[in-house]
């Protein structure tokens, strides 16, 4: 008879401990992390195409292209590792390299009128906005998850199942705090 009562009460007890909600929040945070990675990968791909477009018309700017290529490779490597701090740092380095590309483009007015370049520029601007949105969404989900696993009685469940606070996707100290703006129209 006791086992029967236990089996009847077990779902109620387990339902009240927050286990399912912890798992849901954790999955939502993981999905939001993936959204950031998708947008960063999109940025890597677009910048590669942008560099090739500019490179065809500004061959003497080899150092700028090398810096962008290195920074782009660094972001690709960070994406493969999935480490948030490394992704943020690599993204900041790529932003700096793209600023150098912006300066190089200013010396070549024919590049600024190239249709392929203009299309890539628009796509890159849209991607920068998507990255900012994905980062904001991820951090909001992390905040919700972290707050939830710190509340009682969920904190007990979180400790038992090994749930730990997630890290926020933060810009490094070198970042300006804004999404990078690539503006070749000046």
C-alpha positions as CSV (number, residue, x, y, z in Angstrom):
1,X,0.0,0.0,0.0
2,X,2.9,2.4,0.8
3,X,4.5,1.8,-2.6
4,X,1.2,2.6,-4.3
5,X,0.9,5.9,-2.4
6,X,4.5,6.7,-3.2
7,X,3.9,6.1,-6.9
8,X,0.8,8.3,-6.9
9,X,2.6,11.1,-5.1
10,X,5.9,10.8,-7.0
11,X,4.7,12.8,-10.0
12,X,3.4,15.5,-7.8
13,X,6.6,15.8,-5.9
14,X,8.8,15.6,-9.0
15,X,6.6,18.1,-10.8
16,X,7.0,20.6,-8.0
17,X,10.8,20.4,-7.9
18,X,11.3,22.2,-11.2
19,X,13.2,19.5,-13.0
20,X,11.2,19.8,-16.2
21,X,11.3,23.6,-16.2
22,X,15.1,23.5,-15.6
23,X,15.4,21.2,-18.6
24,X,13.2,23.4,-20.8
25,X,15.1,26.6,-19.9
26,X,18.4,24.9,-20.5
27,X,17.3,23.8,-23.9
28,X,16.0,27.2,-24.8
29,X,19.3,28.7,-23.7
30,X,21.2,26.1,-25.8
31,X,19.0,27.0,-28.8
32,X,19.6,30.7,-28.3
33,X,23.3,29.9,-28.2
34,X,23.0,28.1,-31.5
35,X,21.2,31.1,-33.0
36,X,24.2,33.3,-32.2
37,X,26.6,30.8,-33.7
38,X,24.5,30.6,-36.9
39,X,24.5,34.4,-37.3
40,X,28.3,34.6,-36.6
41,X,28.9,31.9,-39.2
42,X,26.7,33.9,-41.6
43,X,28.9,36.9,-40.9
44,X,32.1,34.9,-41.5
45,X,30.7,33.7,-44.9
46,X,29.6,37.2,-46.0
47,X,32.8,38.9,-45.0
48,X,34.7,36.3,-47.0
49,X,32.7,37.2,-50.1
50,X,33.0,40.9,-49.4
51,X,36.8,40.6,-49.1
52,X,37.0,38.7,-52.4
53,X,34.9,41.4,-54.1
54,X,37.1,44.2,-52.8
55,X,40.3,42.2,-53.3
56,X,39.6,42.0,-57.0
57,X,39.6,45.8,-57.3
58,X,42.2,46.8,-54.7
59,X,45.1,44.4,-55.1
60,X,47.7,46.5,-53.3
61,X,45.8,46.3,-50.0
62,X,47.1,42.9,-49.1
63,X,47.8,43.6,-45.4
64,X,44.1,44.5,-44.8
65,X,42.9,41.4,-46.5
66,X,45.4,39.3,-44.5
67,X,44.1,40.8,-41.2
68,X,40.5,40.2,-42.2
69,X,41.3,36.6,-43.3
70,X,43.1,35.9,-40.0
71,X,40.3,37.4,-37.9
72,X,37.7,35.5,-40.0
73,X,39.6,32.3,-39.4
74,X,39.7,33.0,-35.7
75,X,36.0,33.4,-35.5
76,X,35.4,30.2,-37.5
77,X,37.7,28.3,-35.1
78,X,35.9,29.8,-32.1
79,X,32.5,28.7,-33.6
80,X,33.8,25.2,-33.9
81,X,34.8,25.1,-30.3
82,X,31.6,26.7,-29.1
83,X,33.2,28.7,-26.3
84,X,31.2,31.9,-25.7
85,X,34.1,34.0,-24.5
86,X,36.3,33.0,-27.4
87,X,33.5,33.7,-29.9
88,X,32.9,37.2,-28.4
89,X,36.7,37.9,-28.6
90,X,37.1,36.6,-32.1
91,X,34.0,38.5,-33.2
92,X,35.5,41.7,-31.8
93,X,38.8,41.0,-33.7
94,X,36.8,40.5,-36.9
95,X,35.0,43.8,-36.3
96,X,38.3,45.6,-36.0
97,X,39.6,44.0,-39.2
98,X,36.5,45.0,-41.1
99,X,37.0,48.6,-40.0
100,X,40.4,48.4,-41.7
101,X,38.7,47.1,-44.8
102,X,36.3,50.0,-44.6
103,X,39.3,52.4,-44.7
104,X,40.8,50.5,-47.7
105,X,37.5,50.8,-49.6
106,X,37.5,54.5,-49.2
107,X,40.5,54.8,-51.5
108,X,38.7,53.0,-54.3
109,X,35.4,54.7,-55.4
110,X,34.8,52.1,-58.1
111,X,34.3,49.5,-55.4
112,X,31.6,51.5,-53.7
113,X,29.6,51.5,-56.9
114,X,30.0,47.8,-57.6
115,X,26.6,46.0,-57.4
116,X,27.9,42.8,-55.9
117,X,29.7,44.9,-53.2
118,X,26.6,46.9,-52.4
119,X,24.5,43.7,-52.1
120,X,27.1,42.1,-49.8
121,X,27.2,45.3,-47.8
122,X,23.4,45.2,-47.3
123,X,23.5,41.5,-46.3
124,X,26.3,42.2,-43.8
125,X,24.4,45.0,-42.2
126,X,21.4,42.8,-41.8
127,X,23.6,40.1,-40.3
128,X,25.1,42.5,-37.8
129,X,21.5,43.3,-36.7
130,X,20.7,39.6,-36.5
131,X,23.8,39.0,-34.3
132,X,22.8,41.7,-32.0
133,X,19.2,40.3,-31.7
134,X,20.5,36.7,-31.2
135,X,22.9,37.9,-28.5
136,X,20.1,39.8,-26.7
137,X,17.7,36.9,-26.9
138,X,20.4,34.5,-25.6
139,X,21.3,36.7,-22.7
140,X,17.6,37.1,-21.8
141,X,17.2,33.3,-21.8
142,X,20.3,32.9,-19.7
143,X,19.0,35.4,-17.2
144,X,15.7,33.5,-16.9
145,X,17.5,30.2,-16.6
146,X,20.0,31.4,-14.1
147,X,17.4,33.1,-11.9
148,X,15.2,30.0,-12.0
149,X,17.9,27.6,-10.8
150,X,18.8,29.9,-8.0
151,X,15.2,29.9,-6.5
152,X,14.0,27.6,-3.8
153,X,13.1,24.7,-4.2
154,X,14.6,24.6,-7.8
155,X,18.0,25.3,-6.4
156,X,17.9,21.9,-4.7
157,X,16.9,20.1,-7.9
158,X,19.6,22.0,-9.9
159,X,22.3,20.9,-7.4
160,X,21.1,17.3,-7.6
161,X,21.1,17.1,-11.4
162,X,24.2,19.3,-11.8
163,X,22.7,22.3,-13.5
164,X,25.1,25.2,-13.4
165,X,24.6,28.9,-14.2
166,X,25.2,29.7,-17.9
167,X,27.6,32.4,-19.1
168,X,26.3,35.5,-20.8
169,X,27.5,36.4,-24.3
170,X,29.4,39.5,-23.5
171,X,31.5,41.8,-25.6
172,X,35.1,42.1,-24.6
173,X,36.5,45.2,-23.1
174,X,37.8,46.2,-26.5
175,X,34.3,46.3,-28.0
176,X,32.3,49.5,-28.1
177,X,29.1,47.8,-27.0
178,X,27.4,48.4,-30.3
179,X,26.9,46.1,-33.2
180,X,29.6,46.7,-35.7
181,X,28.5,49.0,-38.5
182,X,30.0,48.6,-41.9
183,X,29.3,51.7,-43.9
184,X,31.1,52.0,-47.3
185,X,28.8,54.7,-48.6
186,X,30.8,57.7,-47.3
